[in-house]
Amino acid sequence: MKKSAKRFAKKEIVKMETGAAISRVSIRSMEGLIHLGAGDPDFDQPEFINKAVYEAMKASYTHYAFGGDPEFKAAIAEYYKKYGVDVDPATQVLIESGGSQAIFRAFGAILNSGDEILIMDPAYQGYRRPAAYFGATLTRAKMTKDENGLFRPDMDNIRAAVTDKTKALLICNPDNPCGSVYTQGELEEIAEIAVKKDIVVIADEIYTEYVWGGRKHRPIINLPGMEERTMVLMSFSKTFAWTGCRAGYIIAGPELMKIISAVPIGITGMPVPFQRAGIVALKQGWDFVAKMRRAFKERIEYFVPRLNKIEGVSCPYPEGAFYVFPDISELNCPSMDFSREFFHHEKVRCAPGTQYGPNGEGHIRFALVRPIEELEEVATRLERFIKDLPITAPQAYP
Ligand SMILES: Cc1ncc(COP(=O)(O)O)c(C=O)c1O
């Protein structure tokens, strides 16, 4: 019998969970499928940005740019000022090829084997494998629901979950999958915990541009005592619908940034022509962002009340990001079974709440990345599916 290649693998990789969700590529061809499983905006990046990539190549921006293009870093620092944060582009901005690489580098900078990193429950699933890779343990603080049914960080649970091994506390603000936008009070409490316990805060802020209902995005790095211990993770993926072009960055205090920059993942991963186009996007891309923002808002305003009309479904309005995370616990069906069967029966892809942690049970997540007509169709299919659901006998599923 052939020996498994696993014998060559780093022990953390052997231990890591494997098995990916059905990928975009493999399901693209399925007829009639409505894919609301992944947060990939259905807008194509505008032509003037595409052109900027080519223009940069023609202008010979095709060489090494050690440490990232300084003009791009300056444009990022300028952009982030809109949140009241003034950073030095040379020492406080690090270019990454997307939010995922920013996560990897941030974790790689601080996590030793045996360390704990505290995330919320539910939380974006992309933190799990990088933590495992570095031999760290993910711990979780259960979020609790507010009066609107929206999951929020729970300070008592956070305090209780911090141990002597906790190296960092990770927040996602605005939150994917839950849709909460952290209030000033919540951020202050988190900052107080971090300072008192002397831990790092990793603030995943990649949905910053999508905040609803007159709320404001507030960066935790701005609070007293936080600059020296905060890593802000950002991405162009959602802001400019650049999911395939891989652009992101980290903002941190200069001392922390020296450590983050020391993680040897090679020369800045984002291709130089795209960095140049990033400058154009940050200067001229805001009408495009406003267009996407309007569309996401309309979708939320249509879809949330529509979901709430379906028996057994209860869905709060998200305060930020472009996901909805309805509660289906009344249906008494495990969210994994529900999502799988919904996909098989009705060709709609959503994500089971348990993908984001045990506290996500009884929920499913829809990414509102299709137009309203398709969301109408999803609601119709969901209604039909739920009517036929063996509500009290989920084990009847194959
Ligand atoms: C909260 C959060 N962080 C990070 C990422 C990864 O971002 P990117 O696609 O830029 O790698 C995602 C992607 O969905 C996300 O939702």
The ligand as an SDF file (V2000), in Angstrom:
LIG
                    3D

 16 16  0  0  0  0  0  0  0  0999 V2000
  -13.9950   38.6950    8.4960 C   0  0  0  0  0  0  0  0  0  0  0  0
  -13.1180   38.3290    7.3590 C   0  0  0  0  0  0  0  0  0  0  0  0
  -11.7860   38.4580    7.4880 N   0  0  0  0  0  0  0  0  0  0  0  0
  -10.9510   38.1200    6.4950 C   0  0  0  0  0  0  0  0  0  0  0  0
  -11.4230   37.6420    5.2950 C   0  0  0  0  0  0  0  0  0  0  0  0
  -10.4640   37.2700    4.2140 C   0  0  0  0  0  0  0  0  0  0  0  0
  -10.3260   38.3340    3.3300 O   0  0  0  0  0  0  0  0  0  0  0  0
   -9.6650   38.1480    1.8940 P   0  0  0  0  0  0  0  0  0  0  0  0
  -10.7290   37.6190    1.0150 O   0  0  0  0  0  0  0  0  0  0  0  0
   -9.2160   39.5110    1.5140 O   0  0  0  0  0  0  0  0  0  0  0  0
   -8.5320   37.2000    2.0390 O   0  0  0  0  0  0  0  0  0  0  0  0
  -12.8120   37.4990    5.1100 C   0  0  0  0  0  0  0  0  0  0  0  0
  -13.3460   36.9670    3.8450 C   0  0  0  0  0  0  0  0  0  0  0  0
  -14.4890   36.6390    3.7120 O   0  0  0  0  0  0  0  0  0  0  0  0
  -13.6730   37.8550    6.1640 C   0  0  0  0  0  0  0  0  0  0  0  0
  -15.0040   37.7590    6.0510 O   0  0  0  0  0  0  0  0  0  0  0  0
  1  2  1  0
  2  3  1  0
  2 15  2  0
  3  4  2  0
  4  5  1  0
  5  6  1  0
  5 12  2  0
  6  7  1  0
  7  8  1  0
  8  9  2  0
  8 10  1  0
  8 11  1  0
 12 13  1  0
 12 15  1  0
 13 14  2  0
 15 16  1  0
M  END
$$$$
